[in-house]
């Protein structure tokens, strides 16, 4: 590996750094994602009562983590990249939490039609 100035890169980071994930691992992860997509569709048609949404969200979370860690190669990422990804995730959770707080509190005022 070399840097832009011709020096050899010893850190393994940067534009020339190769983090080649073996093709076998990529194929296994791809097949797992396809299988979990089928599982998500199956869960949508099965009546699990109040558990339909939590199960679907759990499957989606596992799929997202696989994509982030394997395909986006976050396991090789710099700490600043992890900070950006974590900040984005926390902001998403904040927005979901605020939305759920709004939805659950709509009937508290007791105003007809509102």
N, C-alpha and C positions, 0 to 999 in steps of 0.2 A: 504494500500500500504506500502511496506517496501523497504528499500534500501538494498544493498549488505551486510551492516554491521549489519542488524537486526533492524535498527532504522526506525521509521515510516516516510514516505515521506510526507512532508507538501506542497511541491511546485507543485505536480502534473506533474512533468517532470521527465524524466529518463527512464531507461529500463523497470521499473515495472509500469509506469504510464499508466492507461487505459483511452483512449478517445473513448469510444464506441459510435459511431454514430448510432442512432437507425436504425434498419433494414428498416423501412418504408421510411426513408429519402434516404437511399442507393438505394432502389428499385425505388423510384421516379426519382432520378438522373440517374440511369441506363436507365430507360424508356425514359427520356429526351434525353440522349445521343444516344439511338437507333433512336428516332424520328428525331433528328438533322442529323444523318447519312443519313436517308432516304431523308430528306430535301436537303442535300448536293447533293445526287444523282439526285434528281428531278431538282435542279438548274443547274446541268451539262447538262441536256437535254433540258432545256428551253432557248430560245435565249433572253438574257437580254442585248445584245450588249456589251458595255464596262463594264457593271455592273456584269457580270458573276464572274470574279475573285474577286472583292471586296466583293461580297455577300458570296462567298465560303470561303474567308479568315475570314470574320466576324463570320460565323458559326463555323469555326475551332477554332477561338479564344475563343468563348464562351464555346465550348466543352473542350478546354484545361484548361480554368479557372475552370470549374466544376470538372474536374479530379484533378487538383492541390489543390483546396480548400476542396473538400469533401473527395475524396478517398485517397489523400496523406496527409490529415489532416494538411495542412499548416496553418489553422486558429489557431491551437494549438502550432505552431512551435516557437522555440526560435528565438530571433533577428538575431543570426548568420546564422541560416538556411534561414531566409528571405533575408539576405544580399547575401548569395550564390545564391539563386534563382533569385534575382533581377540582380545580376552581370551576370548570364548566359543569362537572357533575354535581357539585354542591349548589350551583346556581339553578340547575335543572330541578334538583330536589326541593329547593326553596320555592320555585314557581309551582311545582306540583302541590306542595304543602299549602301554599296560599290559595290555590284553586280549590283544594279540598275543604279548607276552612270556609271559603265563601259558599260552596255548595251545601255544606252541612249546616250552615247558620242561616240559611234563607228563610226558614219558617219561624224564626225566633221573634219577629216583630208582631206577628199576628194581624197584619194588615191584609184585608181581603184583596186578592188580585195582585199582590206583590210578593 
